[in-house]
Amino acid sequence: MQPDNTTSPKLRSNELMDVLISFGLIAFVVVMSARVFAPFAGLMLWSLILAVALYPLHQRLTQRLGGRPGRSATVLVVAGLLLIGVPTAMIGDSFANHLHGAYTAFESNEISIKQPDPSVAEWPLVGKKIYSAWGSAAKDLPAYLNKNKAQFKQLSRQVLSAAASTASAVMLFLGAMIIAGIMMAYGESGSQAMQRIITRISGPIKGPRLHTLSTATVRSVAMGVIGVAAIQALLLGIGFVWAGIPGAGVLALIVLVFGILQLPGALVSLPAIAYLWMSGDASTTSNIVFTIYLLVAGMADNVLKPLLLGRGVDAPMPIVLIGALGGMVSAGIIGLFVGAVLLAVGYQVFMEWVGEPEEGAPAAPSLPEAVVAEPTGGE
């Protein structure tokens, strides 16, 4: 008896239609969900990075507070808001006051600029141009500003745009700090959920390893990049204040930004040392002491970075560093973490793929088995 295949094409057509409809509905839900989540992607990504980086500190604080994760997360968030928000508000208020004072002084023609020292013209490359512009501004500031009105207008727009961007970034960071506190309070369940997702994608063997690698990479970059930059900015800031260099706080902030951008702190410490010797306000002995301190602090990143970057990560330090730098170039500060994690995970997956034997290829014998299998000379 032959099987009845008259309905088979229709059944296959209905099954194909069901698959296409299901795929279309899933794609529609994914696309719409991504569009809804897109405005909050940066905030949530920063929150996740902060939560992962601060979670070990949260765990130690939880033990001190008697096993209360919610209270320890609240303490960390409040401390972070005070450490970041209060200085930022003070700097913003001081900046606004300086701008208002400068504008008032300019409107009342109270601004006066001293004539430049002739030695300025001897500076390499740009000395003559700086000396000429400085002299023209000192001779007749309103005429100089009027002559270069277009350039100053463009510069003021760039400064205001940078200030607005910095303010929005700070507000984003403060908001991410609050959300990170909520994530840390539920860190155990969140970590388990993330591990289940990664395990579902990459399998039960590789999943936990990739989850651990991602977590360790984020913490390594936080310590090796941002942590080193903060330590160096603190050391140089203390040195600037100690040496009496004007604008010590602003210079320390510039060192912090340079450190995050992977630029050497010596770009700030060396001009500060030059100013120290040119000003001639202190004795030679004091200048020598300050110079040694600033030189050592300016090169501290060369020692701290190899010690902290890549620590505890199952990937070479150059891989983590290249990923952090490439991610920063592609996506800004947040790319430091995303790039490092992606390149470290990609490196690990690639090396495991390289190490896997080809299907059907005989496994290489271990050394003791090979020795036993060799015929002896007496046989």
C-alpha positions in Angstrom: 0.0 0.0 0.0 1.5 3.3 -1.1 1.4 6.3 1.3 -0.8 9.1 0.4 1.4 12.1 -0.5 -1.3 14.3 -2.0 -1.3 16.7 0.9 2.4 16.9 1.5 3.1 20.0 -0.6 0.3 21.9 1.0 1.5 20.9 4.5 5.0 22.0 3.6 3.7 25.3 2.3 1.7 25.9 5.5 4.7 25.1 7.6 6.9 27.4 5.6 4.3 30.2 6.0 4.1 29.6 9.7 7.9 29.9 10.0 8.0 33.1 7.9 5.2 34.7 10.0 6.9 33.7 13.2 10.3 35.0 12.0 8.6 38.3 10.9 6.9 38.8 14.2 10.2 38.1 16.1 12.1 40.5 13.9 9.4 43.2 14.4 9.5 42.8 18.2 13.4 42.9 18.2 13.6 46.0 16.0 10.9 47.9 18.0 12.4 46.8 21.3 15.8 48.1 20.1 14.3 51.4 19.0 12.6 51.8 22.4 15.8 50.9 24.3 18.2 53.0 22.1 17.8 56.3 24.0 18.8 54.6 27.2 21.5 52.3 25.8 24.4 54.6 26.9 23.0 55.1 30.3 22.4 51.4 30.9 25.8 50.4 29.5 27.6 52.9 31.8 25.5 51.6 34.7 26.4 48.0 33.9 30.1 48.9 33.7 30.1 50.8 37.0 28.2 47.9 38.7 30.7 45.3 37.5 33.7 47.5 38.4 32.4 48.4 41.9 30.9 45.0 42.8 33.9 43.6 44.6 34.0 46.8 46.8 30.2 46.4 47.3 30.7 42.8 48.4 33.3 43.8 51.0 31.1 46.6 52.3 28.1 44.3 52.5 30.1 42.0 54.8 31.0 45.0 57.0 27.3 46.0 57.2 26.1 42.6 58.3 25.1 41.2 54.9 22.8 44.0 53.7 23.5 44.6 50.0 20.9 47.3 49.6 22.4 49.4 52.4 25.9 49.0 51.1 24.8 49.9 47.5 23.2 53.1 48.9 26.4 54.0 50.8 28.5 53.6 47.6 26.0 55.6 45.5 25.9 58.4 48.0 29.7 58.5 48.4 30.1 58.5 44.6 27.6 61.3 44.1 29.3 63.4 46.8 32.8 62.7 45.4 31.8 63.5 41.9 28.8 65.8 42.1 30.0 68.3 44.7 33.4 69.1 43.0 31.7 69.2 39.6 29.2 71.7 40.9 31.9 73.8 42.5 34.0 73.8 39.3 30.9 74.8 37.3 30.0 77.6 39.6 33.6 78.9 39.6 33.7 78.7 35.8 30.5 80.6 35.4 31.7 83.3 37.8 34.9 83.7 35.9 33.1 84.0 32.6 30.7 86.6 34.1 33.6 88.5 35.6 35.6 88.4 32.4 32.6 89.6 30.4 31.9 92.5 32.8 35.5 93.5 32.8 35.6 93.4 29.0 32.4 95.5 28.7 33.9 98.2 31.0 37.3 98.1 29.3 39.0 97.1 32.6 41.0 94.2 31.0 44.7 95.0 30.6 47.3 92.7 29.2 51.0 93.0 30.0 53.5 93.2 27.1 55.2 89.8 26.4 58.8 89.2 27.4 61.2 89.3 24.4 62.2 85.7 25.2 58.8 84.5 24.0 59.8 85.3 20.5 62.6 82.8 20.8 60.3 79.8 21.5 60.7 77.2 18.8 58.2 77.0 15.9 55.5 79.3 17.3 57.4 81.9 19.3 57.2 84.7 16.8 53.5 84.3 16.1 52.7 84.2 19.8 54.9 87.2 20.5 53.2 89.2 17.7 49.6 88.3 18.7 50.4 88.9 22.4 51.9 92.3 21.7 49.0 93.3 19.5 46.5 92.3 22.2 48.5 94.1 24.9 48.7 97.3 22.8 45.0 97.6 21.9 42.8 94.8 23.1 39.5 96.0 21.7 41.0 96.5 18.2 42.7 93.1 18.3 39.4 91.4 19.3 37.5 93.3 16.6 40.1 92.3 14.0 39.8 88.6 15.0 36.1 88.7 15.7 35.2 85.7 13.5 37.9 83.5 15.0 36.9 84.4 18.6 33.3 83.8 17.8 34.0 80.3 16.5 36.3 79.6 19.5 33.5 80.7 21.9 31.0 78.4 20.3 33.4 75.5 20.6 34.1 76.3 24.2 30.4 76.5 25.0 29.7 73.3 23.1 32.5 71.5 25.0 31.1 72.8 28.3 27.6 71.7 27.5 28.9 68.3 26.4 30.9 67.9 29.6 27.9 68.9 31.7 25.7 66.3 30.0 28.4 63.6 30.3 28.6 64.4 34.1 24.9 64.2 34.5 24.8 60.9 32.5 27.5 59.5 34.8 25.7 60.5 37.9 22.5 58.9 36.7 24.4 55.8 35.8 25.9 55.7 39.3 22.4 55.6 40.8 21.2 52.8 38.4 24.5 50.9 39.1 23.6 51.0 42.8 20.3 49.3 42.0 22.1 46.7 39.9 24.6 46.0 42.7 21.8 45.6 45.2 20.5 42.7 43.0 24.0 41.7 41.8 23.8 38.0 42.6 20.6 37.3 40.6 21.7 39.7 37.8 25.1 37.9 37.5 23.3 34.5 37.3 20.9 35.8 34.6 23.8 37.2 32.5 25.7 33.9 32.9 22.6 32.0 31.7 22.3 34.2 28.6 26.0 33.8 27.7 25.7 30.0 28.3 22.7 29.8 26.1 24.6 31.5 23.3 28.0 29.9 23.6 27.3 26.6 25.4 27.6 25.2 28.9 31.4 24.9 28.8 32.4 28.2 27.2 29.6 30.2 28.7 30.9 30.5 32.3 34.4 31.1 31.1 33.4 34.0 28.8 31.2 35.4 31.6 34.2 35.4 33.9 36.5 36.8 31.2 34.1 39.7 30.4 33.7 40.6 34.1 37.5 40.5 34.8 38.2 42.6 31.6 35.9 45.4 32.7 37.4 45.5 36.1 40.9 45.3 34.7 40.3 48.3 32.4 38.6 50.2 35.2 41.8 49.7 37.3 44.4 49.9 34.6 43.1 52.9 32.7 40.7 55.0 34.8 42.3 53.9 38.1 45.8 54.7 37.0 44.7 58.0 35.5 43.0 59.0 38.8 46.1 58.0 40.9 48.4 60.0 38.6 46.1 63.0 38.6 46.0 62.9 42.4 49.8 62.6 42.7 50.4 65.4 40.2 47.7 67.6 41.8 49.3 67.3 45.2 52.6 68.2 43.6 51.1 71.2 41.8 49.6 72.5 45.0 52.8 71.8 46.9 54.9 73.7 44.4 52.5 76.6 44.3 51.7 76.3 40.5 48.6 78.3 39.5 45.5 76.4 38.5 46.6 73.1 40.2 43.0 71.7 40.2 42.5 72.4 36.5 45.9 70.9 35.7 45.1 67.8 37.7 41.8 67.5 35.8 43.7 67.7 32.5 46.0 65.0 33.7 43.0 62.8 34.5 41.6 63.3 31.0 45.0 62.7 29.4 45.4 59.5 31.4 42.0 58.2 30.2 43.0 59.1 26.6 46.2 57.2 27.1 48.4 60.3 26.8 51.4 60.6 29.1 51.1 62.8 32.2 54.5 64.2 31.3 52.7 66.5 28.8 51.4 68.4 31.8 54.2 67.9 34.3 57.0 69.0 32.1 55.5 72.5 31.3 54.7 72.8 35.0 58.4 72.1 35.8 59.5 74.7 33.1 57.1 77.3 34.7 58.6 76.4 38.1 62.1 77.3 37.0 61.1 80.3 34.9 59.1 81.9 37.7 62.0 82.0 40.1 59.8 82.4 43.2 61.4 79.5 45.1 65.0 78.5 46.0 67.0 76.2 43.8 66.8 73.4 46.4 63.0 73.6 46.4 62.9 73.6 42.7 65.0 70.5 42.5 62.8 68.7 45.0 59.6 69.7 43.2 61.2 68.7 39.8 62.1 65.2 41.0 58.6 64.7 42.5 56.8 65.9 39.4 59.0 63.9 37.1 58.4 60.7 39.1 54.6 61.4 39.3 54.5 62.2 35.6 56.0 58.8 34.7 54.0 56.8 37.3 51.7 55.5 34.6 54.6 53.6 33.0 54.9 51.5 36.2 51.3 51.3 37.3 49.7 50.4 34.0 51.6 47.1 33.4 50.8 46.1 37.0 47.1 46.8 36.9 46.0 46.5 33.2 45.2 42.9 32.3 45.5 41.7 35.9 43.3 38.7 36.5 42.3 38.5 32.8 42.8 35.3 30.8 44.2 37.3 27.9 47.5 39.0 27.2 47.9 42.6 28.4 48.6 44.0 24.9 45.2 42.5 23.7 43.4 44.3 26.5 45.3 47.6 25.8 44.7 47.5 22.0 41.0 46.7 22.6 40.7 49.6 25.0 42.5 52.1 22.7 40.6 50.9 19.6 37.3 51.1 21.4 38.0 54.6 22.7 38.8 55.8 19.1 35.6 54.2 17.8 33.1 54.9 20.5 34.6 57.4 23.0 35.3 56.7 26.7 32.7 53.9 26.9 34.5 52.2 24.1 37.5 51.7 26.5 35.4 48.9 28.2 33.4 47.6 25.3 36.5 47.4 23.0 38.6 45.6 25.6 35.9 43.1 26.4 35.1 42.4 22.7 38.8 41.9 21.8 39.6 39.8 24.9 36.6 37.5 24.2 37.4 37.3 20.5 41.0 36.4 21.3 39.9 33.7 23.7 37.4 32.2 21.3 39.9 32.3 18.4 42.6 30.7 20.4 40.2 27.9 21.6 39.2 27.4 18.0 42.9 27.1 16.9 43.6 24.6 19.7 40.7 22.3 18.8 41.8 19.2 16.8 40.3 18.8 13.4 37.4 16.4 13.1 38.7 12.9 12.3 42.3 13.7 13.0 44.0 11.3 15.4 44.9 12.8 18.7 48.6 13.4 19.3 50.0 10.9 21.9 51.3 12.3 25.1 55.1 12.1 25.7 55.0 9.0 28.0 52.9 7.0 25.5 55.2 8.0 22.7 58.2 6.8 24.6 56.5 3.5 25.4 55.5 3.0 21.8 59.0 3.4 20.5 60.7 0.0 19.8 63.8 -0.6 21.8 67.1 -1.4 20.2 67.2 -4.9 21.6 64.0 -6.0 19.8 
